[in-house]
Structures are given as structure tokens and as C-alpha cells.
Amino acid sequence: MLRVHGAVKTFNAGTPSEVRALRGVDLEVAEGCFVSVIGTNGSGKSTLLNAIAGTFQLDAGAIHMGDNNLTRWPEHRRAVLMGRVFQNPFLGTAACMTVAENIALAMRRGQFRGLGIALTSSVRREIRDRIHGLNMSLEDRLDNPMGTLSGGQRQALTLLMATWLQPRLLLLDEHTAALDPKSANQVAALTKQIIARDRLTALMVTHSMQQAIQLGDRIVMMHAGRIVRDYQGNEKGRVRAGDLMRVFDHVRQLEQLDESAANLLSRQYI
């Protein structure tokens, strides 16, 4: 369903602060697959999500979703096909608007918005019923400003908004990283529930090895702008956090050896 081919992105090219964030990434995600993307800081995992979302244009490569070539689509056009939840619970919602008003906007995502009453009695009932399913006692707070909620409550509602219209692709960018452990576990469980219930295709960036193991059916490991491991099927079911850490250590050791060899060769030819 999602196909990323030869994705290349370099920031500040040709300057001392040049960063080669993506170095020819190839990734295919089947419809209904839930993929966890892991990697150290600077590995390219969030850059990959931003490239798919259209936050910037690739330097080279292509991105397809089904029959659509998204490579040159602007971000707002891709947003019709995608739902997204960011790390910061205060992104993706309007703090001064009420819970019901925020969700009413999400319900009209990608649709024509004329002048009229957005929060009819039937819409409020639908919102209340869906929020009740979160089991967070928020259904009686529809008229509260979103900014008065806790980070965990707000992130749960953001997830609900992002998946309300069952997007073709759900992007989760470390969406539990800024939450306390209890809230993080609640939002993670809710994520698993919604994706399974609606059979969504999802790509989740996470720093948590345990979360990557417990959620989804595939783990993609990135390092230095490349995909270095891809755990699927029975292999994904058997992998443990210690296994992932050993692979990380091995990859870093190989990188250090490559740098040492390059430095040695450069000194020989000076």
C-alpha cells in the first residue's frame, strides 16, 4: 500500500552543518500492517515520517500510496489520506477551543466546510459516544477547553481525532514519549485497540524497545539514514529488547570501524 523507493534527503547540503538524514531508503508497507520504526537519535526515523507526510520534498526517490504518486504532493494534499499524532500533546489541537469543537473539525477533515452549525445535537451524541469508548471519563467534558486537559487526556483525544475518518495511513511520531508512564501505557493500549479495530495501516516511530515489541507486527530498525534490520512474522514475534540492543551495538561498532579505516587511509595519502 505504501511504497518508499530510494528516498534521499540532505539538510544544509554543502555546508559544515550538512546532515545526510536519508540515504536511499526503500520501504514497503502492506495494507493493514502496523510497523514500529526504531533507531538512535539522528538515525532518520522521524525524517522518514516527515518525508511521507510531505513536510519537505525529497532530494531523490519516490513515495507511492496505492495508485497515487505522492512524491511531489504538498503536505496539505497528503493530509486527506493520512492521520498524524505528534510527540507533543499540545500539537494537533486548538487549546482555546472546546473538546467538542476540536473533534467537530476533525470530523470535517478534507471535506467542504460551509457556513452552518457544526455541533448539532446528533453530532454531539456521536462525539460523546466515541469519547466514552476511551474509558477516560471525558464524555462529560465536551465543553471544556482542550488546553485544560492533561497531556495524556489530550493525546488520547488527538489520537481519536487522527483516526476518526479511518485514514489510509496513520503516522505516530513518538506519540507517548512526552507522557508520564501511566498515561503512556494508556495511550499505547488505545493505539493498539483503534488500529486493530479499524484495521488501519500505521507507521509508529518510537524510542521504546518494549513498545516496539508489544505493538504492531513489524519492526524496522534505522541507523545513519538507512534501514539496517527489518523484523517480520515469526522473527518479530521472537525478538526481545536485548536482541535489539545487541544489533544496535553491532551496527555502531561497524560504523566506528569504517570511520577508523577512512581516517587511516586519508592519513596515508596526505
C-alpha positions as a LaTeX table, in Angstrom:
\begin{tabular}{lrrr}
\hline
Residue & $x$ (\AA) & $y$ (\AA) & $z$ (\AA) \\
\hline
Met1 & 0.00 & 0.00 & 0.00 \\
Leu2 & 2.81 & 2.41 & 0.94 \\
Arg3 & 5.99 & 2.29 & $-1.13$ \\
Val4 & 9.06 & 4.41 & $-0.44$ \\
His5 & 11.81 & 3.94 & $-3.03$ \\
Gly6 & 15.33 & 5.38 & $-2.92$ \\
Ala7 & 14.42 & 8.19 & $-0.51$ \\
Val8 & 17.29 & 10.67 & $-0.14$ \\
Lys9 & 17.27 & 13.82 & 1.98 \\
Thr10 & 20.21 & 16.03 & 2.94 \\
Phe11 & 19.80 & 19.11 & 5.11 \\
Asn12 & 22.19 & 22.10 & 4.77 \\
Ala13 & 23.94 & 20.45 & 1.83 \\
Gly14 & 27.43 & 21.69 & 1.10 \\
Thr15 & 27.85 & 23.41 & 4.47 \\
Pro16 & 29.79 & 22.41 & 7.61 \\
Ser17 & 26.44 & 21.50 & 9.22 \\
Glu18 & 25.40 & 19.13 & 6.42 \\
Val19 & 23.23 & 16.23 & 7.61 \\
Arg20 & 22.55 & 13.27 & 5.35 \\
Ala21 & 19.28 & 12.27 & 7.01 \\
Leu22 & 18.03 & 9.69 & 4.48 \\
Arg23 & 20.42 & 7.71 & 2.30 \\
Gly24 & 18.42 & 5.74 & $-0.23$ \\
Val25 & 15.67 & 4.32 & 1.99 \\
Asp26 & 13.44 & 1.61 & 0.50 \\
Leu27 & 10.33 & 0.59 & 2.44 \\
Glu28 & 7.11 & $-1.19$ & 1.51 \\
Val29 & 4.19 & $-1.43$ & 3.95 \\
Ala30 & 1.25 & $-3.68$ & 3.13 \\
Glu31 & $-2.31$ & $-2.55$ & 3.79 \\
Gly32 & $-3.33$ & $-3.19$ & 7.39 \\
Cys33 & 0.27 & $-3.55$ & 8.59 \\
Phe34 & 1.38 & $-1.84$ & 11.83 \\
Val35 & 5.10 & $-1.01$ & 11.64 \\
Ser36 & 7.27 & 0.25 & 14.51 \\
Val37 & 10.33 & 2.28 & 13.43 \\
Ile38 & 13.19 & 2.37 & 15.93 \\
Gly39 & 16.66 & 3.90 & 15.94 \\
Thr40 & 19.02 & 6.15 & 17.86 \\
Asn41 & 18.85 & 9.95 & 17.71 \\
Gly42 & 19.74 & 11.07 & 14.21 \\
Ser43 & 19.02 & 7.69 & 12.65 \\
Gly44 & 16.46 & 9.20 & 10.25 \\
Lys45 & 13.27 & 7.68 & 11.66 \\
Ser46 & 11.36 & 10.95 & 12.22 \\
Thr47 & 12.78 & 12.33 & 8.95 \\
Leu48 & 11.26 & 9.33 & 7.18 \\
Leu49 & 7.84 & 10.07 & 8.70 \\
Asn50 & 8.13 & 13.75 & 7.75 \\
Ala51 & 9.07 & 12.79 & 4.19 \\
Ile52 & 5.99 & 10.58 & 3.91 \\
Ala53 & 3.78 & 13.30 & 5.42 \\
Gly54 & 5.15 & 15.86 & 2.95 \\
Thr55 & 6.76 & 18.19 & 5.48 \\
Phe56 & 9.53 & 18.64 & 2.90 \\
Gln57 & 10.33 & 17.37 & $-0.57$ \\
Leu58 & 12.83 & 14.56 & $-1.11$ \\
Asp59 & 16.11 & 15.28 & $-2.90$ \\
Ala60 & 15.69 & 11.97 & $-4.74$ \\
Gly61 & 13.41 & 8.96 & $-4.64$ \\
Ala62 & 9.66 & 8.42 & $-4.74$ \\
Ile63 & 6.71 & 7.84 & $-2.42$ \\
His64 & 3.59 & 5.98 & $-3.59$ \\
Met65 & 0.39 & 5.11 & $-1.79$ \\
Gly66 & $-1.73$ & 2.68 & $-3.76$ \\
Asp67 & $-2.06$ & 4.14 & $-7.27$ \\
Asn68 & $-1.10$ & 7.64 & $-6.12$ \\
Asn69 & 2.39 & 9.03 & $-6.61$ \\
Leu70 & 2.72 & 11.37 & $-3.62$ \\
Thr71 & 6.32 & 12.40 & $-4.29$ \\
Arg72 & 5.50 & 15.99 & $-5.30$ \\
Trp73 & 2.21 & 16.35 & $-3.44$ \\
Pro74 & 2.21 & 19.20 & $-0.88$ \\
Glu75 & 1.62 & 18.35 & 2.77 \\
His76 & $-1.99$ & 19.59 & 2.88 \\
Arg77 & $-2.96$ & 17.36 & $-0.05$ \\
Arg78 & $-1.43$ & 14.27 & 1.59 \\
Ala79 & $-3.25$ & 15.09 & 4.84 \\
Val80 & $-6.51$ & 13.95 & 3.23 \\
Leu81 & $-5.08$ & 10.41 & 3.15 \\
Met82 & $-3.17$ & 10.47 & 6.44 \\
Gly83 & $-3.77$ & 10.93 & 10.14 \\
Arg84 & $-0.90$ & 12.05 & 12.34 \\
Val85 & $-0.13$ & 12.28 & 16.05 \\
Phe86 & 2.96 & 14.18 & 17.20 \\
Gln87 & 5.16 & 13.73 & 20.27 \\
Asn88 & 3.97 & 16.99 & 21.82 \\
Pro89 & 0.41 & 16.58 & 23.21 \\
Phe90 & $-0.23$ & 20.27 & 22.50 \\
Leu91 & 0.24 & 19.92 & 18.74 \\
Gly92 & $-2.64$ & 18.88 & 16.53 \\
Thr93 & $-5.36$ & 20.51 & 18.64 \\
Ala94 & $-6.56$ & 24.05 & 19.38 \\
Ala95 & $-6.11$ & 24.75 & 23.10 \\
Cys96 & $-8.73$ & 27.53 & 23.31 \\
Met97 & $-11.42$ & 25.55 & 21.52 \\
Thr98 & $-13.55$ & 23.03 & 23.39 \\
Val99 & $-13.14$ & 19.28 & 23.15 \\
Ala100 & $-16.31$ & 19.04 & 21.05 \\
Glu101 & $-15.21$ & 21.85 & 18.72 \\
Asn102 & $-11.82$ & 20.23 & 18.12 \\
Ile103 & $-13.42$ & 16.91 & 17.26 \\
Ala104 & $-16.04$ & 18.56 & 15.04 \\
Leu105 & $-13.17$ & 19.97 & 12.96 \\
Ala106 & $-11.56$ & 16.53 & 12.74 \\
Met107 & $-14.88$ & 15.10 & 11.53 \\
Arg108 & $-14.79$ & 17.51 & 8.55 \\
Arg109 & $-11.19$ & 16.84 & 7.61 \\
Gly110 & $-10.68$ & 17.08 & 3.86 \\
Gln111 & $-14.34$ & 17.95 & 3.30 \\
Phe112 & $-16.05$ & 21.13 & 2.16 \\
Arg113 & $-16.72$ & 23.47 & 5.06 \\
Gly114 & $-19.54$ & 25.91 & 4.51 \\
Leu115 & $-21.36$ & 28.12 & 6.97 \\
Gly116 & $-23.61$ & 26.23 & 9.34 \\
Ile117 & $-23.96$ & 24.71 & 12.78 \\
Ala118 & $-21.13$ & 22.25 & 13.32 \\
Leu119 & $-22.22$ & 20.93 & 16.70 \\
Thr120 & $-25.75$ & 19.74 & 16.17 \\
Ser121 & $-27.37$ & 17.54 & 18.80 \\
Ser122 & $-26.73$ & 14.42 & 16.71 \\
Val123 & $-23.05$ & 15.35 & 16.25 \\
Arg124 & $-22.66$ & 15.91 & 19.99 \\
Arg125 & $-24.20$ & 12.49 & 20.68 \\
Glu126 & $-21.79$ & 10.85 & 18.25 \\
Ile127 & $-18.81$ & 12.63 & 19.79 \\
Arg128 & $-19.95$ & 11.70 & 23.29 \\
Asp129 & $-20.36$ & 8.02 & 22.35 \\
Arg130 & $-16.92$ & 7.84 & 20.71 \\
Ile131 & $-15.20$ & 9.59 & 23.62 \\
His132 & $-16.97$ & 7.28 & 26.08 \\
Gly133 & $-15.15$ & 4.40 & 24.35 \\
Leu134 & $-11.82$ & 5.84 & 25.52 \\
Asn135 & $-12.71$ & 4.90 & 29.12 \\
Met136 & $-11.12$ & 8.10 & 30.41 \\
Ser137 & $-14.28$ & 9.80 & 31.78 \\
Leu138 & $-14.02$ & 12.61 & 29.23 \\
Glu139 & $-17.51$ & 12.33 & 27.76 \\
Asp140 & $-18.83$ & 14.85 & 30.32 \\
Arg141 & $-16.14$ & 17.40 & 29.46 \\
Leu142 & $-17.13$ & 18.18 & 25.87 \\
Asp143 & $-17.43$ & 21.90 & 26.63 \\
Asn144 & $-14.08$ & 22.17 & 28.41 \\
Pro145 & $-11.26$ & 23.94 & 26.53 \\
Met146 & $-8.80$ & 21.39 & 25.18 \\
Gly147 & $-5.98$ & 23.26 & 26.92 \\
Thr148 & $-7.37$ & 22.42 & 30.36 \\
Leu149 & $-6.83$ & 18.67 & 29.91 \\
Ser150 & $-3.78$ & 16.70 & 30.99 \\
Gly151 & $-1.18$ & 15.64 & 28.43 \\
Gly152 & $-2.42$ & 12.04 & 28.45 \\
Gln153 & $-6.05$ & 13.04 & 28.01 \\
Arg154 & $-5.18$ & 15.44 & 25.22 \\
Gln155 & $-3.04$ & 12.86 & 23.42 \\
Ala156 & $-5.83$ & 10.27 & 23.64 \\
Leu157 & $-8.24$ & 12.75 & 22.06 \\
Thr158 & $-5.67$ & 13.68 & 19.41 \\
Leu159 & $-5.38$ & 10.00 & 18.52 \\
Leu160 & $-9.16$ & 9.77 & 18.31 \\
Met161 & $-9.26$ & 12.82 & 16.03 \\
Ala162 & $-6.48$ & 11.50 & 13.79 \\
Thr163 & $-8.31$ & 8.19 & 13.28 \\
Trp164 & $-11.91$ & 9.46 & 13.24 \\
Leu165 & $-12.23$ & 9.14 & 9.46 \\
Gln166 & $-10.10$ & 5.98 & 9.28 \\
Pro167 & $-7.18$ & 7.39 & 7.25 \\
Arg168 & $-5.39$ & 5.22 & 4.74 \\
Leu169 & $-2.18$ & 5.74 & 6.73 \\
Leu170 & $-1.67$ & 6.66 & 10.39 \\
Leu171 & 1.64 & 8.29 & 11.34 \\
Leu172 & 2.66 & 8.21 & 15.02 \\
Asp173 & 5.79 & 10.21 & 15.82 \\
Glu174 & 6.86 & 9.13 & 19.34 \\
His175 & 3.33 & 9.94 & 20.46 \\
Thr176 & 3.81 & 8.60 & 24.01 \\
Ala177 & 7.35 & 9.90 & 24.65 \\
Ala178 & 6.27 & 13.11 & 26.43 \\
Leu179 & 3.77 & 11.40 & 28.75 \\
Asp180 & 4.17 & 10.00 & 32.25 \\
Pro181 & 4.41 & 6.16 & 32.37 \\
Lys182 & 0.75 & 5.60 & 33.30 \\
Ser183 & $-0.56$ & 7.90 & 30.56 \\
Ala184 & 1.92 & 6.45 & 28.05 \\
Asn185 & 0.61 & 2.95 & 28.75 \\
Gln186 & $-3.00$ & 4.12 & 28.39 \\
Val187 & $-2.34$ & 5.82 & 25.05 \\
Ala188 & $-0.32$ & 2.83 & 23.80 \\
Ala189 & $-3.16$ & 0.45 & 24.68 \\
Leu190 & $-5.64$ & 2.76 & 22.99 \\
Thr191 & $-3.40$ & 2.91 & 19.91 \\
Lys192 & $-3.34$ & $-0.88$ & 19.67 \\
Gln193 & $-7.11$ & $-1.07$ & 20.13 \\
Ile194 & $-8.01$ & 1.52 & 17.48 \\
Ile195 & $-5.56$ & 0.22 & 14.86 \\
Ala196 & $-6.78$ & $-3.36$ & 15.32 \\
Arg197 & $-10.47$ & $-2.39$ & 15.36 \\
Asp198 & $-10.31$ & $-0.24$ & 12.23 \\
Arg199 & $-7.62$ & $-2.36$ & 10.51 \\
Leu200 & $-5.51$ & 0.72 & 9.89 \\
Thr201 & $-2.13$ & 0.84 & 8.21 \\
Ala202 & 0.23 & 2.52 & 10.67 \\
Leu203 & 3.83 & 3.67 & 10.95 \\
Met204 & 4.98 & 4.40 & 14.52 \\
Val205 & 8.32 & 5.95 & 15.45 \\
Thr206 & 9.35 & 5.07 & 18.99 \\
His207 & 12.42 & 5.09 & 21.25 \\
Ser208 & 10.90 & 2.39 & 23.43 \\
Met209 & 12.13 & $-1.11$ & 22.63 \\
Gln210 & 9.35 & $-2.65$ & 24.71 \\
Gln211 & 6.71 & $-0.61$ & 22.91 \\
Ala212 & 8.09 & $-1.68$ & 19.53 \\
Ile213 & 7.96 & $-5.30$ & 20.63 \\
Gln214 & 4.50 & $-5.14$ & 22.17 \\
Leu215 & 2.78 & $-3.10$ & 19.45 \\
Gly216 & 2.44 & $-3.86$ & 15.79 \\
Asp217 & 3.51 & $-6.77$ & 13.62 \\
Arg218 & 6.80 & $-5.48$ & 12.21 \\
Ile219 & 9.90 & $-3.65$ & 13.48 \\
Val220 & 12.10 & $-1.59$ & 11.16 \\
Met221 & 15.44 & $-0.50$ & 12.60 \\
Met222 & 17.18 & 2.58 & 11.19 \\
His223 & 20.72 & 3.86 & 11.60 \\
Ala224 & 22.55 & 6.75 & 9.90 \\
Gly225 & 19.76 & 7.33 & 7.40 \\
Arg226 & 19.38 & 3.71 & 6.34 \\
Ile227 & 17.22 & 0.72 & 7.24 \\
Val228 & 19.57 & $-1.85$ & 8.77 \\
Arg229 & 17.12 & $-4.51$ & 10.02 \\
Asp230 & 13.52 & $-5.48$ & 9.30 \\
Tyr231 & 11.83 & $-7.90$ & 11.70 \\
Gln232 & 8.65 & $-9.51$ & 10.37 \\
Gly233 & 6.48 & $-12.56$ & 11.01 \\
Asn234 & 7.87 & $-15.20$ & 13.37 \\
Glu235 & 11.17 & $-13.33$ & 13.75 \\
Lys236 & 9.32 & $-10.28$ & 15.06 \\
Gly237 & 7.38 & $-12.46$ & 17.47 \\
Arg238 & 10.61 & $-13.90$ & 18.91 \\
Val239 & 12.68 & $-10.70$ & 19.19 \\
Arg240 & 13.38 & $-9.21$ & 22.63 \\
Ala241 & 14.73 & $-5.85$ & 23.78 \\
Gly242 & 18.16 & $-7.36$ & 24.44 \\
Asp243 & 18.31 & $-8.64$ & 20.85 \\
Leu244 & 17.58 & $-5.17$ & 19.51 \\
Met245 & 20.24 & $-3.59$ & 21.73 \\
Arg246 & 22.85 & $-6.09$ & 20.54 \\
Val247 & 22.09 & $-5.24$ & 16.92 \\
Phe248 & 22.35 & $-1.51$ & 17.70 \\
Asp249 & 25.75 & $-2.07$ & 19.36 \\
His250 & 26.96 & $-4.16$ & 16.41 \\
Val251 & 25.89 & $-1.53$ & 13.87 \\
Arg252 & 27.62 & 1.24 & 15.84 \\
Gln253 & 30.82 & $-0.82$ & 16.10 \\
Leu254 & 30.83 & $-1.36$ & 12.33 \\
Glu255 & 30.35 & 2.37 & 11.79 \\
Gln256 & 33.28 & 3.16 & 14.08 \\
Leu257 & 35.47 & 0.66 & 12.22 \\
Asp258 & 34.51 & 2.26 & 8.90 \\
Glu259 & 35.41 & 5.72 & 10.23 \\
Ser260 & 38.74 & 4.46 & 11.62 \\
Ala261 & 39.60 & 2.84 & 8.29 \\
Ala262 & 38.70 & 6.01 & 6.39 \\
Asn263 & 40.83 & 8.14 & 8.70 \\
Leu264 & 43.75 & 5.72 & 8.33 \\
Leu265 & 43.54 & 5.81 & 4.54 \\
Ser266 & 43.32 & 9.60 & 4.50 \\
Arg267 & 46.46 & 9.88 & 6.63 \\
Gln268 & 48.35 & 7.50 & 4.31 \\
Tyr269 & 47.69 & 9.71 & 1.30 \\
Ile270 & 48.39 & 13.09 & 2.88 \\
\hline
\end{tabular}
